[in-house]
Amino acid sequence: MTIRRPSAARTARLLAATAVLGGLLAGTAAPALAAGPGRTVPRTAGVEAPATVTVSGQGRASAAPDLAILSIGVEASRPTAKEAMAAQHTAAETLLAVLDRQGIAERDIRTDSLSLSPVYTQNAQGESKVTGYQAGQSFSVKVRELDRAGQVIGAVNDATGDSGRINGVVFDVADPSALRAEAREAAYRDAHDKAAQHARLSGHKLGRLVSLSEGESARPGPGAAPGVAHDETGVPLAPGEIEEQVTVSAVFELV
């Protein structure tokens, strides 16, 4: 009998095929081993979100004002638009001149509005007809020496006469940052105290601050000074106090 030995090339191919088959068998057995008896597959446990409480806090701080902002102007009525604007221009120059004499710096004077409008008159038949024009200009004036605000108003009235207009006055602080910071601290303390009370009432302890937002702060509104006679040399004013208000919204964890 003749025994044929496989060639070296064929032997190499058989060994390679055996190695590949062994790898495939090992790969399919690995999951079975991992999940076999005595072995557990770890699972990711769900984390429960902590309870929270949302509260709002309000804070106020007040201080004596150190600034007066006057809203003043001039107005003139004439038969034609050109004449009205010319009269308004003359009155405005008079107003600015008296402000300069009162020591008001140019940087503290700002034109707020300039207007020109027709004046209508109704006849017996109910028809409206243009009988003239009215021109006006208003200014915002900062008086940094608060005790001189009434004197400035009186001087403006004396100089401008019937064409002068006093529209209002606002008292404020030149730098509100310190007042706002004090009100902000009070608002945060208010929110924190409310959250702590909610935590106690619900049987929890107050945890970390999750979020905090601040609303717009409230500023003083204009005060009117109507009915000022133009023969007065000074106008008595009562500045009172300026109040800053801050509102915050906070979210705290309950533990």
VOTOR-435560 format. One record per residue (C-alpha): residue number from 1; residue in three letters; x, y, z. Coordinates in nm, 3 decimals, decimal comma. Layout:
<mimis>
 seq type      px      py      pz
 NUM  ALA       X       Y       Z
...
</mimis>
This chain:
<mimis>
 seq type      px      py      pz
   1  MET   0,000   0,000   0,000
   2  THR   0,128   0,341  -0,089
   3  ILE   0,080   0,611   0,178
   4  ARG   0,069   0,963   0,047
   5  ARG   0,183   1,238   0,278
   6  PRO   0,003   1,575   0,247
   7  SER   0,205   1,849   0,100
   8  ALA   0,344   2,125   0,317
   9  ALA   0,107   2,384   0,160
  10  ARG  -0,197   2,172   0,231
  11  THR  -0,087   2,118   0,591
  12  ALA  -0,055   2,496   0,642
  13  ARG  -0,406   2,554   0,508
  14  LEU  -0,552   2,293   0,745
  15  LEU  -0,380   2,451   1,046
  16  ALA  -0,508   2,796   0,953
  17  ALA  -0,867   2,672   0,915
  18  THR  -0,848   2,499   1,253
  19  ALA  -0,730   2,821   1,421
  20  VAL  -1,016   3,021   1,273
  21  LEU  -1,274   2,761   1,382
  22  GLY  -1,131   2,761   1,734
  23  GLY  -1,164   3,136   1,755
  24  LEU  -1,527   3,131   1,649
  25  LEU  -1,609   2,864   1,907
  26  ALA  -1,435   3,061   2,179
  27  GLY  -1,629   3,378   2,084
  28  THR  -1,966   3,208   2,110
  29  ALA  -1,878   3,050   2,440
  30  ALA  -1,776   3,378   2,608
  31  PRO  -2,129   3,518   2,653
  32  ALA  -2,248   3,186   2,786
  33  LEU  -1,970   3,189   3,044
  34  ALA  -2,049   3,547   3,139
  35  ALA  -2,413   3,463   3,200
  36  GLY  -2,357   3,121   3,349
  37  PRO  -2,434   3,002   3,704
  38  GLY  -2,264   3,200   3,979
  39  ARG  -2,219   3,510   3,759
  40  THR  -2,439   3,823   3,750
  41  VAL  -2,456   4,094   3,485
  42  PRO  -2,431   4,441   3,649
  43  ARG  -2,721   4,677   3,586
  44  THR  -2,727   5,060   3,606
  45  ALA  -2,961   5,160   3,884
  46  GLY  -3,192   5,461   3,821
  47  VAL  -3,103   5,772   4,026
  48  GLU  -3,408   5,944   4,169
  49  ALA  -3,412   6,321   4,116
  50  PRO  -3,398   6,516   4,445
  51  ALA  -3,697   6,718   4,561
  52  THR  -3,669   7,095   4,513
  53  VAL  -3,849   7,406   4,627
  54  THR  -3,885   7,726   4,423
  55  VAL  -3,926   8,055   4,609
  56  SER  -3,915   8,426   4,534
  57  GLY  -3,754   8,689   4,752
  58  GLN  -3,798   9,065   4,770
  59  GLY  -3,549   9,311   4,909
  60  ARG  -3,566   9,685   4,966
  61  ALA  -3,311   9,947   5,056
  62  SER  -3,355  10,323   5,094
  63  ALA  -3,129  10,627   5,112
  64  ALA  -3,152  11,003   5,094
  65  PRO  -3,131  11,131   4,733
  66  ASP  -2,836  11,336   4,616
  67  LEU  -2,961  11,427   4,268
  68  ALA  -3,262  11,609   4,122
  69  ILE  -3,363  11,559   3,758
  70  LEU  -3,585  11,838   3,629
  71  SER  -3,813  11,803   3,329
  72  ILE  -3,850  12,157   3,195
  73  GLY  -3,915  12,323   2,861
  74  VAL  -4,051  12,610   2,658
  75  GLU  -4,353  12,650   2,432
  76  ALA  -4,463  12,920   2,189
  77  SER  -4,770  12,971   1,968
  78  ARG  -4,765  13,196   1,662
  79  PRO  -4,974  13,244   1,345
  80  THR  -4,717  13,068   1,122
  81  ALA  -4,492  12,769   1,171
  82  LYS  -4,183  12,979   1,102
  83  GLU  -4,278  13,235   1,365
  84  ALA  -4,359  12,964   1,619
  85  MET  -4,022  12,795   1,570
  86  ALA  -3,842  13,131   1,595
  87  ALA  -4,021  13,217   1,921
  88  GLN  -3,951  12,872   2,061
  89  HIS  -3,584  12,905   1,963
  90  THR  -3,553  13,238   2,146
  91  ALA  -3,722  13,099   2,457
  92  ALA  -3,499  12,789   2,455
  93  GLU  -3,186  13,006   2,432
  94  THR  -3,312  13,206   2,732
  95  LEU  -3,370  12,886   2,928
  96  LEU  -3,023  12,747   2,849
  97  ALA  -2,865  13,080   2,942
  98  VAL  -3,027  13,085   3,286
  99  LEU  -2,918  12,723   3,345
 100  ASP  -2,562  12,826   3,264
 101  ARG  -2,585  13,113   3,513
 102  GLN  -2,711  12,866   3,773
 103  GLY  -2,393  12,662   3,729
 104  ILE  -2,549  12,364   3,548
 105  ALA  -2,288  12,188   3,332
 106  GLU  -2,360  12,119   2,964
 107  ARG  -2,327  11,744   3,022
 108  ASP  -2,623  11,763   3,263
 109  ILE  -2,861  11,918   3,006
 110  ARG  -3,026  11,698   2,743
 111  THR  -3,298  11,774   2,488
 112  ASP  -3,579  11,522   2,531
 113  SER  -3,818  11,639   2,260
 114  LEU  -3,874  11,901   1,991
 115  SER  -4,222  11,954   1,845
 116  LEU  -4,417  12,166   1,599
 117  SER  -4,791  12,115   1,553
 118  PRO  -5,085  12,312   1,405
 119  VAL  -5,341  12,477   1,627
 120  TYR  -5,702  12,419   1,520
 121  THR  -6,005  12,639   1,587
 122  GLN  -6,361  12,526   1,530
 123  ASN  -6,603  12,770   1,366
 124  ALA  -6,979  12,801   1,416
 125  GLN  -7,047  12,540   1,149
 126  GLY  -6,832  12,284   1,334
 127  GLU  -6,548  12,299   1,085
 128  SER  -6,191  12,295   1,208
 129  LYS  -5,945  12,542   1,067
 130  VAL  -5,574  12,590   1,128
 131  THR  -5,530  12,922   1,302
 132  GLY  -5,168  12,895   1,408
 133  TYR  -4,880  12,673   1,510
 134  GLN  -4,731  12,566   1,841
 135  ALA  -4,363  12,484   1,882
 136  GLY  -4,206  12,336   2,191
 137  GLN  -3,886  12,190   2,327
 138  SER  -3,831  11,997   2,652
 139  PHE  -3,511  11,934   2,844
 140  SER  -3,391  11,695   3,112
 141  VAL  -3,168  11,880   3,361
 142  LYS  -2,963  11,721   3,639
 143  VAL  -2,911  11,935   3,949
 144  ARG  -2,630  11,775   4,149
 145  GLU  -2,659  12,015   4,442
 146  LEU  -2,991  11,897   4,574
 147  ASP  -3,065  12,201   4,792
 148  ARG  -3,045  12,424   4,482
 149  ALA  -3,312  12,242   4,280
 150  GLY  -3,592  12,475   4,392
 151  GLN  -3,375  12,779   4,316
 152  VAL  -3,308  12,653   3,961
 153  ILE  -3,679  12,599   3,898
 154  GLY  -3,759  12,951   4,021
 155  ALA  -3,486  13,102   3,803
 156  VAL  -3,617  12,920   3,495
 157  ASN  -3,969  13,048   3,558
 158  ASP  -3,849  13,404   3,609
 159  ALA  -3,647  13,400   3,286
 160  THR  -3,890  13,223   3,052
 161  GLY  -4,218  13,375   3,171
 162  ASP  -4,534  13,243   3,010
 163  SER  -4,337  13,031   2,763
 164  GLY  -4,171  12,827   3,039
 165  ARG  -4,296  12,481   3,134
 166  ILE  -4,216  12,279   3,448
 167  ASN  -4,323  11,923   3,369
 168  GLY  -4,188  11,736   3,670
 169  VAL  -3,898  11,649   3,897
 170  VAL  -3,739  11,317   3,991
 171  PHE  -3,512  11,264   4,291
 172  ASP  -3,250  10,994   4,267
 173  VAL  -2,902  10,888   4,373
 174  ALA  -2,614  10,955   4,136
 175  ASP  -2,461  10,608   4,196
 176  PRO  -2,731  10,350   4,276
 177  SER  -2,494  10,049   4,281
 178  ALA  -2,449  10,042   4,661
 179  LEU  -2,824  10,079   4,719
 180  ARG  -2,899   9,803   4,468
 181  ALA  -2,644   9,570   4,629
 182  GLU  -2,808   9,620   4,969
 183  ALA  -3,152   9,546   4,827
 184  ARG  -3,016   9,238   4,648
 185  GLU  -2,874   9,097   4,973
 186  ALA  -3,210   9,150   5,142
 187  ALA  -3,389   8,975   4,854
 188  TYR  -3,160   8,671   4,874
 189  ARG  -3,203   8,644   5,252
 190  ASP  -3,580   8,660   5,207
 191  ALA  -3,572   8,379   4,949
 192  HIS  -3,340   8,165   5,165
 193  ASP  -3,559   8,209   5,475
 194  LYS  -3,871   8,110   5,280
 195  ALA  -3,699   7,800   5,140
 196  ALA  -3,575   7,699   5,485
 197  GLN  -3,928   7,728   5,623
 198  HIS  -4,068   7,511   5,341
 199  ALA  -3,798   7,251   5,410
 200  ARG  -3,885   7,241   5,780
 201  LEU  -4,259   7,218   5,716
 202  SER  -4,212   6,928   5,474
 203  GLY  -3,979   6,734   5,704
 204  HIS  -3,666   6,800   5,499
 205  LYS  -3,345   6,990   5,537
 206  LEU  -3,245   7,268   5,304
 207  GLY  -2,988   7,155   5,049
 208  ARG  -2,776   7,332   4,793
 209  LEU  -2,885   7,622   4,574
 210  VAL  -2,975   7,490   4,229
 211  SER  -3,050   7,814   4,042
 212  LEU  -3,093   8,184   4,108
 213  SER  -3,231   8,459   3,885
 214  GLU  -3,287   8,830   3,941
 215  GLY  -3,567   9,044   3,802
 216  GLU  -3,547   9,408   3,704
 217  SER  -3,501   9,646   3,993
 218  ALA  -3,765   9,913   4,056
 219  ARG  -3,660  10,275   4,022
 220  PRO  -3,834  10,594   4,141
 221  GLY  -4,098  10,755   3,924
 222  PRO  -4,140  11,120   3,831
 223  GLY  -4,290  11,367   4,075
 224  ALA  -4,499  11,653   3,946
 225  ALA  -4,453  12,016   4,038
 226  PRO  -4,765  12,180   3,891
 227  GLY  -4,895  12,530   3,936
 228  VAL  -4,563  12,709   3,982
 229  ALA  -4,611  13,085   3,957
 230  HIS  -4,346  13,253   3,743
 231  ASP  -4,293  13,536   3,989
 232  GLU  -4,150  13,299   4,254
 233  THR  -3,773  13,304   4,310
 234  GLY  -3,763  12,954   4,456
 235  VAL  -3,983  12,648   4,483
 236  PRO  -3,995  12,443   4,806
 237  LEU  -3,931  12,073   4,737
 238  ALA  -3,945  11,763   4,958
 239  PRO  -3,696  11,501   4,832
 240  GLY  -3,791  11,228   5,082
 241  GLU  -3,607  10,898   5,036
 242  ILE  -3,514  10,688   4,734
 243  GLU  -3,609  10,321   4,755
 244  GLU  -3,452  10,042   4,552
 245  GLN  -3,643   9,715   4,510
 246  VAL  -3,493   9,386   4,390
 247  THR  -3,676   9,057   4,329
 248  VAL  -3,502   8,718   4,296
 249  SER  -3,625   8,368   4,218
 250  ALA  -3,434   8,075   4,371
 251  VAL  -3,449   7,695   4,353
 252  PHE  -3,311   7,489   4,646
 253  GLU  -3,275   7,114   4,692
 254  LEU  -3,459   6,943   4,979
 255  VAL  -3,259   6,664   5,148
</mimis>
